[in-house]
Amino acid sequence: MKLSRLLEPEMISTGLKASSKAEAIVELLDLVVSKYPNLDRQSILNSILEREEIENTSYGRGFSFPHARTDKVDRMYVALGISIDGLGDDTMDGEPLRIICLMLTPRSISKFYLQTLSGLVAFARDPEHRSSLLQARTPEEVIEVIASSGIELKKELTARNIMEPDPVSVSPETTLKEVANLLFKHRISGLPVVNAEGDVIGEITNRDLIRAAMPNYKSLISNLALTYEAEPFEDLLKMEDKITVKELMSTDIYPVEEDTSVTELAAMMLFKDLYRVPVVRGKKLVGLVVISDMVGKIIRG
């Protein structure tokens, strides 16, 4: 099924009047309710705003995907709005919000919702698509731009649908200090390691850093009553610019292809007790799935 088939001209605005994302959400929801007046506007709006409070749905590159999974609708609704001048909200990449895609879906079709979101994100990733969309002057032109992208929704939910595309990664020569800074900056617990060709060759985690500082931690556990100074950490900090990823990283990884089913991926993560799994195309890193994606994207939405 083509992504463009989800769009209806009556629920597309090529000239949003809103000055903020919150106002844009209301404006787009009003387009939906105007065509489908039996919908419970206030309850749906509350669900959208509740989701926004949990996590900002701005994607970057000028796009945002506010959405709600609610039993107040019985099928998927997609409304799209374009702001000519850009909205006033702060964004993670500094790019003004210009394109707002509002999705409403019942809880019973979470798979279809994820496939739709994945398709929209794939569209947003291409700068030419964004440029063409911003030049569209009518709802029909918007639909044509999305149709010409050729993006289709797949029947099976796969790693591609839930992965974080273009994840932060490090090389074997990255220093411990740089790793620690990246883990802190992005609020993550581990990073994939790639070689000069972009092939995934391992991972490094915050546990690896601590283990490097305390190689004899097992003996410390059996002597917790003893008093000791934190000299291992001091020694490690003195070498943070010299110790590299290749000295600490683990090569025990289980990469999967983009088309790996989510069911297979979840089973593997549970069976092998994996917190994160690199997604590859050939051997090249293209995405990352962490266990929280299973909860945040599939269960919570």
N, C-alpha and C positions, 0 to 999 in steps of 0.2 A: 504494500500500500504506500502510495506517495505521500510525503509529508504535507504537500500542498492541499491535499483533499480534506484536511481537517479545518481549513480556513473558509470562512463565509464572508463575503464582501461587507455585509451589514455590521460585522464585528471587527472591522479594520478601520483605523483612523490614521491618515497620513499627515495630520496636523494637530497633534495633541495640544490642548490649551493649558494643560497642567504645568506647574513650575517645579513640582517635586514628584518623587516616585509614589508617595502616598496619594497625591492628587491624581496621578496617572492611573493608579489601580482603581480608584473610584470611577474615573471617567470611562475606563474600559469595561468595568463591571456594569456600568449603566448601559453601555452598548449591548451587552449580553442580555440584560434584563429587559431592555427595550424590545428586543426581538422575541424573548421568551419570558413574558410577564408573570408567568406562574411560579418562577423561581423565587425563593426566599432571600431577597437581596441582603438584608441585614445579617442574617445568620451566615451567609456565604462570606460577606465582607469581614465579619468577625473571625472566621476561620483563616482567611488570607492574612489578616493582620497578626493573628496569633502565630502563624508560621513565620512571618517576617520578624517577630520578636525573638523567636528561637534562633534564627540564623538569617543574615542578610542574603537575599537571593540574587544580588547583583553579581554577574558573572565576570565582568571586565569587558574590555573592547567595545564599550558602549552599550552592552546588552544587560538586561535583567529579566529573570524568569519567575516572577511572583506566582504562587500557586496555592491551591488548597485541595486536600482530599477530604471530601465531605459527603455524607449521605443525603445532603440537600439537593444533589444533582443525581441524575440516573444515567448520564453518559458524559463523554468528554466534550468540553467547550474550550475553544482557544480563541482569544481576542488579542489583536496585535496593534500597537500604537507606535507612531514615529514622532519624536519631538524634533522639530526643525532646529531650534536653538540649543537644545540640550537641557536636561533637568539640573536643578541646583544641588542635588545630593552629592556628598563626598563618595568617591569610589576608590577601590584598592589600587588601581593602576593610574589614577588621575585622569582617566578618559571620561568625559561627560556622558551621562546616560542619555542615549538617543532612541533606543529601540526597546520597548517593553512588551514581553510576551506573557500574557496572563493565561494560566491553565486551571481549569476546574475539572475535577474528576471524582467519581464515586470511589469509595474505599475498595470496592469489589474488583476494580480493574487496575490495581497498582502496577501490574506488569505493563499494560498498555501506556500508562502514564510515564513510566521510566523509559520506554521505547520512544515516546514522543519527546520527552525532555532530552534524551540522547540525540535524537534527530535535530532538534533545534540548536543544541550546543554544537553539533557537527557543522551546521550551517553557519553559526556565529564565528566559528574558528577561521573561516576563510575571509580574508579582508576584501576580496572582490565581491563576495556576496553582500557584505555589509555596505560597500560603496554603492552597489546596484540598488539595494533596498532603500538607502537614503535618497536616491534620485527618483524613486517611484512617487508619482503624484496622485494616483488613484488606487483604491482597494484592488481593482482588477490587475493593475501593474504589480502590486505587491505579491499577489498570488502567482503571477507569471514568473517573477524573479525566483520565488521559492520553488516553483515547478521546474524551472530550467536548471536548478542546482542538481536535479536528479536524485536527491536524498530520499530514501525509502525506509519505512519502518519494518524491521525484521519481525518474524513471528516468535522467535525464541529470545528470551532474556539472556544476554551474554555479558562477559566481562567488559565489553565495550560500553555497555549501557550504564555501568556503575563506576567505572574506573575514573581516577583523576588524570586527565590528559596532560601530557608534557610535565611530569612531576620534577621537582627539584632533585638533582643528583650530584654526585661528586666523582672525582677521578681517583685512581690509586695514589696519585701524588698530592692530593689535598691534605693539608696539615690538620692535626687534631684541633688546633685553635679555630680554623675555618669551619670544621665540622660542628664544633660546639656552638659557634655563632649561628650557623644555619638551623640547627635543631631548636635553638632558642627563638630565633627570628620567626620561624614558621610554626612554632608550637607543635613540633612533631617529635617522635621518639626514634626515628630511624630514616636512613637514606639509601637508595640503591646506588651501587658503584658501577660506573661504566668505563670502558676503555676508550682509546682515542677514536675508534670506529663507531662508538655509540652502543656497543654490545654490552649487555648486562653481565657482570662477572662476580657480583657479590653484593653484600649490604653491610652497613655499619650502623650500630644503634647506640643509644645512650648507655646501655648495659655494657657494651664493648669498651666504652670510655672508662667506666667505673672499674671494670674487670682489669683493665690495663694498669690502673692505679693500685689495685689490690690483688696482685696475682696469687697471694697466699691467703685469700679470704676464707678458705675452708678451715685453716688452722685457727683463724681469728674467731670463727663461729664457736669452736669448741672451747674457747678461752674468753668468753665475753665478760667474765667477771674481772679480768685483768685490765689494768689501765694502760692505755697506749696513746701515743700522739699521732696526729694525722699526717705523719711524714710522707706516706705514699702519695698523697694528693699534692703535697708541696713539691715532691720530686717530679711528678707528672707535669705540673704547671710550669716548671722550669724548662721542660722539654717540649712544650706545646707547639712551638714553631718548627720543631725538628722531626717529631714523630708524624708519620704519614699514614693515610688510610690503609695502604697495603700491609702495614705491620699489625693492624688491629681488625681488619674486616673479616667477615665470615663469607665463605664461598658456598655454603650449604643453602642454596636457594632453589625455588621451584617456580620458574617462570611459566606463564600460560599464554596462549594465543588470544587475540581479541575475540574470537568466536567461541571460546570456551563457555559452556553454559554456566549460569550462576549457580545452579544446583550442584554441578560437578565442582565448581570453584569453592563453594561453601563447605562441601563434604571434605575436600582436600585440606582446607584451612583448619577444620576441626580435627581431622584425623592426624595431621602432622603438627598440630598446635602452632599454626602460623599466624602472626599478627598482620603481616603485609605480604603481598604477592606482586611481583613485577609483571606487567603485561607487555608482550613483545610482538613485533612484526618481523619474522625471521629470527634474528637475535637482537635487533634494535629495540631499545626501550621506548615505548609509546604511551605507557600509562602505569598507574599503580592502584591496587585495590588494598585497602586496609580493612580490618574487621569491623571498624565503626561504620564503613560504607554500607555493610549489610543491615545495620540497625538504622542509620541515618537516612539512607535512600530508599530501602525496600520497606522497612517496617514503619519508620516515622514519616518518610516522604519529604 
